[in-house]
Amino acid sequence: MAYIKIKLLAHKQNKAVRLMLKIRQAQPKDYSQIGQVYLKSWQTAYRTILPAKFLNDLSADLWIPRLAVPKRLILVAETDQGIIGVVTGGKSSDQMRPNWAELMSIYLLPDYFHQGIGQKLLATFERKIYAQGYQQIFLWVLANNDSARRFYEKCGFQLAADTHELDFAGETVSEVRYLKKMTL
């Protein structure tokens, strides 16, 4: 199993902490920890975007079946504390972009937001997708998730004209598409 190690200076509970971050391919034994990352990240990042009842009713087990999809690339960011982040994606699910890669999700535990870990996780994902022959990648993001949109723009993604609507517990939210041509 190939992985990369990165030394980081992170800020946890208002103090600087040195982290040894390992980014590696996820294994089925990781799925319950990954589910916790999704749950905690969703409940924090979407608390002003999605209905509170919907977020409160979520369970970490919700994501486990979605992780067991064949040919999906799933990478985790791991410290000595366990898995702190995840990125997933692979071949496009959009018939209009069949030769594109799709970034399906990237999440971190809230204690690790805004520390550069997401950028390192995304860059590793992009290198692996590029090595599989993909040169273009897209993603969908909630239109009013300003923090995520700034993150993707900082990472070189450009807003496309595409939008669509999703329903979360009876509340309609919009998503916008971002595109990136990869040149590694």
Residue pairs with C-beta under 8 A, 6 or more apart in sequence:
1 24
1 25
2 24
2 25
3 22
3 23
3 24
3 25
4 22
4 23
4 24
4 124
5 20
5 21
5 22
6 20
6 21
6 22
6 23
6 120
7 18
7 19
7 20
7 21
8 18
8 19
8 20
8 21
8 115
8 116
8 117
9 16
9 17
9 18
9 19
10 16
10 17
10 18
10 19
10 112
10 115
10 117
11 17
11 115
12 111
13 111
19 79
20 79
20 80
21 77
21 78
21 79
21 84
21 117
21 120
22 77
22 78
22 79
23 75
23 76
23 77
23 78
23 120
23 121
23 124
24 75
24 76
24 78
25 73
25 74
25 75
25 76
26 34
26 67
26 74
26 75
26 76
26 86
28 68
30 76
30 83
31 63
31 64
31 67
31 68
32 60
32 61
32 64
33 76
33 82
33 83
34 63
34 64
34 67
34 74
34 76
34 83
34 86
35 59
35 60
35 61
35 62
35 63
35 64
35 67
36 60
36 83
36 109
37 83
37 84
37 85
37 86
37 107
37 108
37 109
38 60
38 62
38 63
38 86
38 105
38 107
39 58
39 59
39 60
39 62
39 63
40 109
40 110
41 107
41 108
41 109
41 110
42 50
42 55
42 58
42 107
43 55
43 56
43 58
44 110
44 113
45 107
45 110
45 113
45 145
45 147
45 148
46 55
46 142
46 145
47 55
49 142
49 144
49 145
49 173
50 168
50 169
50 171
50 173
51 168
51 169
51 170
51 171
53 169
54 168
54 169
54 171
67 74
67 88
69 90
71 90
71 91
72 88
72 89
72 90
72 104
73 88
73 89
73 90
73 125
73 128
73 129
73 132
74 86
74 87
74 88
75 86
75 87
75 88
75 121
75 124
75 125
75 128
76 83
76 85
76 86
77 83
77 84
77 85
77 86
77 108
77 112
77 117
77 120
77 121
78 84
84 108
84 109
84 111
84 112
84 117
85 106
85 107
85 108
85 109
85 112
85 117
85 118
85 121
86 105
86 106
86 107
86 121
87 103
87 105
87 106
87 121
87 122
87 124
87 125
88 103
88 104
88 105
88 106
89 101
89 102
89 103
89 104
89 105
89 125
89 129
89 137
89 139
90 101
90 102
90 104
90 129
91 101
91 102
92 98
92 99
92 100
92 101
92 102
92 138
93 102
94 100
94 102
94 138
97 136
97 138
99 134
99 136
100 134
100 136
100 137
100 138
101 129
101 132
101 134
101 136
101 137
101 138
102 137
102 138
102 139
103 122
103 125
103 137
103 138
103 139
104 139
106 118
106 121
106 122
106 125
108 117
108 118
108 121
118 151
119 151
119 154
119 155
122 155
123 155
126 137
126 182
126 184
127 184
129 137
129 182
130 182
130 184
134 182
135 181
135 182
135 183
136 179
136 180
136 181
136 182
137 179
137 180
137 182
138 160
138 177
138 178
138 179
138 180
139 152
139 157
139 177
139 178
140 164
140 175
140 176
140 177
140 178
141 148
141 149
141 152
141 175
141 176
141 178
142 148
142 173
142 174
142 175
143 163
143 173
143 174
143 175
143 176
144 173
144 174
149 159
149 176
149 178
152 178
153 159
153 178
155 180
156 180
157 178
157 179
157 180
158 178
158 179
158 180
159 176
159 177
159 178
160 176
160 177
160 178
160 179
162 176
162 177
163 174
163 175
163 176
163 177
164 174
164 175
165 172
165 173
165 174
165 175
166 172
166 173
166 174
166 175
167 173
